[in-house]
């Protein structure tokens, strides 16, 4: 689990960026940076809670990072643990995150 965000082929950040680019986002869009960056903190939070201290206060909560990233943090904190629990593949998890946060115009 420590390497969940980067294991397998490629890495989660590169995959997220590719999926975001497919939705029309570019490096100049805030979401292009916020979505992968927030996921890094969600992974760290899950690692700390699962392996070291179930009462760990997440950096994202302690510094209001999650508050500032709003729906991105809410969505990622809901979906990413499903990957860590083995319910979804990494690819499916990342697609679900992107589809929820950056729906195609005809999707809603």
C-alpha positions in Angstrom: 0.0 0.0 0.0 2.9 2.4 0.5 3.4 2.5 -3.2 -0.2 2.4 -4.2 -0.1 5.7 -6.0 2.9 4.8 -8.2 2.9 1.0 -8.5 2.1 -0.9 -11.7 3.0 0.5 -15.1 3.3 4.3 -15.2 2.1 6.2 -12.2 -1.2 7.6 -10.9 -0.1 11.2 -11.5 0.8 10.6 -15.1 -2.4 8.7 -15.6 -4.5 11.4 -14.0 -2.9 14.1 -16.2 -3.5 12.1 -19.3 -7.2 11.6 -18.3 -7.5 15.3 -17.6 -5.9 16.2 -20.9 -8.5 13.9 -22.6 -11.1 16.1 -21.0 -9.6 19.2 -22.5 -7.6 20.5 -19.5 -4.1 21.8 -20.0 -1.2 22.7 -17.7 -2.7 26.2 -17.4 -5.9 24.9 -15.7 -6.0 24.8 -11.9 -7.7 21.4 -11.9 -4.8 19.9 -13.9 -2.6 20.5 -10.9 -5.1 20.4 -8.0 -6.5 17.0 -8.7 -3.1 15.1 -8.7 -1.7 17.2 -5.9 -4.7 16.6 -3.6 -4.5 12.9 -4.3 -1.0 12.8 -3.0 -2.2 14.1 0.4 -5.2 11.7 0.4 -2.7 8.8 -0.2 -0.5 10.0 2.6 -3.5 10.3 4.9 -4.6 6.8 4.2 -1.1 5.4 4.6 -0.7 7.1 8.0 -4.1 5.9 9.3 -3.8 2.4 8.0 -0.2 1.6 8.9 0.7 3.9 11.8 -2.0 5.7 13.6 -5.8 5.3 13.0 -6.2 8.7 14.9 -3.8 10.5 12.6 -5.0 14.1 11.8 -4.6 14.5 8.0 -2.3 17.3 6.8 -5.1 18.3 4.5 -7.4 18.8 7.5 -4.8 20.4 9.8 -3.8 23.0 7.2 -7.2 23.5 5.6 -5.8 22.2 2.3 -8.9 20.0 1.9 -11.2 22.9 2.6 -9.4 25.0 -0.1 -9.6 22.2 -2.7 -13.3 21.7 -1.9 -15.0 19.1 -4.0 -11.7 17.7 -5.2 -10.8 16.5 -1.7 -14.3 15.3 -1.0 -14.4 13.1 -4.1 -10.9 11.8 -3.8 -11.3 11.0 -0.1 -14.4 9.0 -1.0 -13.1 7.2 -4.1 -9.4 6.6 -3.5 -9.8 4.3 -0.4 -11.9 2.0 -2.6 -8.8 1.4 -4.7 -6.7 0.8 -1.5 -9.3 -1.6 -0.3 -9.1 -3.6 -3.5 -12.7 -2.8 -4.7 -11.5 -1.0 -7.8 -8.5 -1.2 -10.1 -6.3 1.9 -10.1 -7.3 2.7 -13.7 -11.0 2.5 -12.8 -10.5 4.6 -9.7 -8.7 7.3 -11.5 -11.3 7.4 -14.3 -14.0 7.7 -11.7 -12.3 10.6 -10.0 -11.8 12.4 -13.3 -15.4 11.7 -14.5 -16.8 13.0 -11.2 -14.7 16.1 -11.1 -14.5 16.9 -14.8 -17.6 15.5 -16.5 -17.9 15.8 -20.2 -20.2 18.6 -21.3 -22.8 16.2 -22.5 -22.7 14.3 -19.2 -23.9 17.1 -17.1 
